[in-house]
Amino acid sequence: MQPVKYQRATTVAEAVRLLQEGGEYARPLAGGTDVIVQARERRREIDYFVDIKHIPELMHVRHDANGVTIGAAVPCYLIYGDAEIVKTWPALADATHVIGGTAIQGRASLGGNLCNSSPAADSIPAMIALGAVAHIVGPKGERDVPVAEFCTSPGRNVLGVGEFVTAIRFAKPEPGSGAAWQRFIPRNEMDIAVVNAGVYLRLDRNTVRDARVAIGAVAPTPLVVPEAAQALVGKALSDQTIAAAGDAAKAAARPIDDMRGSVKQRRHLSKVLTERMIRRAAERARGQG
Ligand SMILES: Cc1cc2nc3c(=O)[nH]c(=O)nc-3n(C[C@H](O)[C@H](O)[C@H](O)COP(=O)(O)OP(=O)(O)OC[C@H]3O[C@@H](n4cnc5c(N)ncnc54)[C@H](O)[C@@H]3O)c2cc1C
């Protein structure tokens, strides 16, 4: 473990100040399930942890008439344990329910999963499918960035020095819409996705009016696949259009070979999971899921 200073922030303003003072090698500490391992193994240069879990608004799930705002440090178990989230955003409940195991879910946060910016992060394709937006605060003020535009390369993202995510916002789904997320892993749990996929659909009878498709672990960042959405929008949902969207996801995937899976397997899984999630999202859009 490298020597690391620790400070606990209790307000957003204090965290901004501490992170700015800490400079390039200061890091927010949420659940610590990624960053403590990285510091221990010296995989990242870190000399300062700013603990953000004691800032009240970062630990709240706040429902309102138009959606839900999830504090960036809220642990997974409070997300999939929230009855309204399970009912209204089941794709998010599904993704947070499989991150690590029970012990990890007691600490691991949605903000940490996003800001760690792993290409295989499980919640990110679900958040992209749901059109989530990250609220960022920093020395120059506040800004909102769609999760779809947040990650820039493996382990990197749009955050500048002193900036951090305070919350992630999910708008209420439109009538006739549904979303789904799934991953493939060789074991039942405690593994990193070989591929994961999130899909959002809005249907008008059987015609697709809107769609978003995102796949993970197949490129340097979680990948938005507009070609897969275009294969669906304006068309009747059929085996042919679903297969065309699956083919588009397969074509967009740019995976690597590693110990978890080969390029060929990952491309194949991109198609399989995309098609499966289109069908599940459609079921949910019809109120069947
Ligand atoms: C045994 C084990 C199993 C795991 N299984 C999975 C899995 O199945 N799927 C999966 O996707 N991941 C998995 N992970 C990785 C990890 O648990 C998740 O990525 C988790 O969501 C990270 O959240 P955290 O709160 O612990 O983040 P931390 O470790 O506290 O932080 C992660 C990174 O994000 C930064 N950060 C955290 N919060 C913010 C914020 N609000 N603003 C700006 N930067 C921030 C930190 O500085 C750090 O760089 C696993 C990890 C372990 C140890």
The ligand as an SDF file (V2000), in Angstrom:
LIG
                    3D

 53 58  0  0  0  0  0  0  0  0999 V2000
  -14.7140   -8.7240   -5.0390 C   0  0  0  0  0  0  0  0  0  0  0  0
  -15.1570   -7.6360   -5.9670 C   0  0  0  0  0  0  0  0  0  0  0  0
  -16.1580   -7.9220   -6.8930 C   0  0  0  0  0  0  0  0  0  0  0  0
  -16.5830   -6.9370   -7.7950 C   0  0  0  0  0  0  0  0  0  0  0  0
  -17.5670   -7.2400   -8.6750 N   0  0  0  0  0  0  0  0  0  0  0  0
  -17.9780   -6.3050   -9.5660 C   0  0  0  0  0  0  0  0  0  0  0  0
  -19.0060   -6.6180  -10.5010 C   0  0  0  0  0  0  0  0  0  0  0  0
  -19.5780   -7.7090  -10.5170 O   0  0  0  0  0  0  0  0  0  0  0  0
  -19.3720   -5.6420  -11.3920 N   0  0  0  0  0  0  0  0  0  0  0  0
  -18.7960   -4.4100  -11.3970 C   0  0  0  0  0  0  0  0  0  0  0  0
  -19.1620   -3.5830  -12.2320 O   0  0  0  0  0  0  0  0  0  0  0  0
  -17.8230   -4.0970  -10.4990 N   0  0  0  0  0  0  0  0  0  0  0  0
  -17.4070   -4.9910   -9.5840 C   0  0  0  0  0  0  0  0  0  0  0  0
  -16.4250   -4.6880   -8.6840 N   0  0  0  0  0  0  0  0  0  0  0  0
  -15.8420   -3.3430   -8.6960 C   0  0  0  0  0  0  0  0  0  0  0  0
  -16.4620   -2.3660   -7.6560 C   0  0  0  0  0  0  0  0  0  0  0  0
  -17.0540   -3.0340   -6.5830 O   0  0  0  0  0  0  0  0  0  0  0  0
  -17.5200   -1.4570   -8.3240 C   0  0  0  0  0  0  0  0  0  0  0  0
  -16.9540   -0.7630   -9.4140 O   0  0  0  0  0  0  0  0  0  0  0  0
  -18.1180   -0.4580   -7.3190 C   0  0  0  0  0  0  0  0  0  0  0  0
  -19.3500    0.0180   -7.7970 O   0  0  0  0  0  0  0  0  0  0  0  0
  -17.2060    0.7190   -7.0130 C   0  0  0  0  0  0  0  0  0  0  0  0
  -17.8730    1.5550   -6.0880 O   0  0  0  0  0  0  0  0  0  0  0  0
  -17.1400    2.1080   -4.7820 P   0  0  0  0  0  0  0  0  0  0  0  0
  -18.1390    2.9660   -4.0860 O   0  0  0  0  0  0  0  0  0  0  0  0
  -16.5360    1.0210   -3.9820 O   0  0  0  0  0  0  0  0  0  0  0  0
  -16.0080    3.0060   -5.4770 O   0  0  0  0  0  0  0  0  0  0  0  0
  -14.5720    3.4340   -4.9160 P   0  0  0  0  0  0  0  0  0  0  0  0
  -13.6670    2.2640   -4.8910 O   0  0  0  0  0  0  0  0  0  0  0  0
  -14.7070    4.2110   -3.6580 O   0  0  0  0  0  0  0  0  0  0  0  0
  -14.1440    4.4250   -6.0920 O   0  0  0  0  0  0  0  0  0  0  0  0
  -13.8890    3.9710   -7.3960 C   0  0  0  0  0  0  0  0  0  0  0  0
  -13.2680    5.0930   -8.2260 C   0  0  0  0  0  0  0  0  0  0  0  0
  -14.2140    6.1040   -8.4640 O   0  0  0  0  0  0  0  0  0  0  0  0
  -13.8220    7.3240   -7.8220 C   0  0  0  0  0  0  0  0  0  0  0  0
  -15.0460    7.8530   -7.2420 N   0  0  0  0  0  0  0  0  0  0  0  0
  -15.9010    7.2110   -6.3930 C   0  0  0  0  0  0  0  0  0  0  0  0
  -16.9890    7.9570   -6.1760 N   0  0  0  0  0  0  0  0  0  0  0  0
  -16.8180    9.0920   -6.8870 C   0  0  0  0  0  0  0  0  0  0  0  0
  -17.6130   10.2530   -7.0820 C   0  0  0  0  0  0  0  0  0  0  0  0
  -18.8020   10.3950   -6.4960 N   0  0  0  0  0  0  0  0  0  0  0  0
  -17.1340   11.2310   -7.8980 N   0  0  0  0  0  0  0  0  0  0  0  0
  -15.9350   11.0970   -8.5100 C   0  0  0  0  0  0  0  0  0  0  0  0
  -15.1420   10.0180   -8.3720 N   0  0  0  0  0  0  0  0  0  0  0  0
  -15.5850    9.0270   -7.5690 C   0  0  0  0  0  0  0  0  0  0  0  0
  -12.7640    6.9710   -6.8180 C   0  0  0  0  0  0  0  0  0  0  0  0
  -11.8640    8.0370   -6.5660 O   0  0  0  0  0  0  0  0  0  0  0  0
  -12.1000    5.8070   -7.5440 C   0  0  0  0  0  0  0  0  0  0  0  0
  -11.2200    6.2860   -8.5210 O   0  0  0  0  0  0  0  0  0  0  0  0
  -15.9840   -5.6440   -7.7600 C   0  0  0  0  0  0  0  0  0  0  0  0
  -14.9760   -5.3550   -6.8070 C   0  0  0  0  0  0  0  0  0  0  0  0
  -14.5730   -6.3400   -5.9330 C   0  0  0  0  0  0  0  0  0  0  0  0
  -13.5020   -6.0010   -4.9230 C   0  0  0  0  0  0  0  0  0  0  0  0
  1  2  1  0
  2  3  1  0
  2 52  2  0
  3  4  2  0
  4  5  1  0
  4 50  1  0
  5  6  2  0
  6  7  1  0
  6 13  1  0
  7  8  2  0
  7  9  1  0
  9 10  1  0
 10 11  2  0
 10 12  1  0
 12 13  2  0
 13 14  1  0
 14 15  1  0
 14 50  1  0
 15 16  1  0
 16 17  1  0
 16 18  1  0
 18 19  1  0
 18 20  1  0
 20 21  1  0
 20 22  1  0
 22 23  1  0
 23 24  1  0
 24 25  2  0
 24 26  1  0
 24 27  1  0
 27 28  1  0
 28 29  2  0
 28 30  1  0
 28 31  1  0
 31 32  1  0
 32 33  1  0
 33 34  1  0
 33 48  1  0
 34 35  1  0
 35 36  1  0
 35 46  1  0
 36 37  1  0
 36 45  1  0
 37 38  2  0
 38 39  1  0
 39 40  1  0
 39 45  2  0
 40 41  1  0
 40 42  2  0
 42 43  1  0
 43 44  2  0
 44 45  1  0
 46 47  1  0
 46 48  1  0
 48 49  1  0
 50 51  2  0
 51 52  1  0
 52 53  1  0
M  END
$$$$
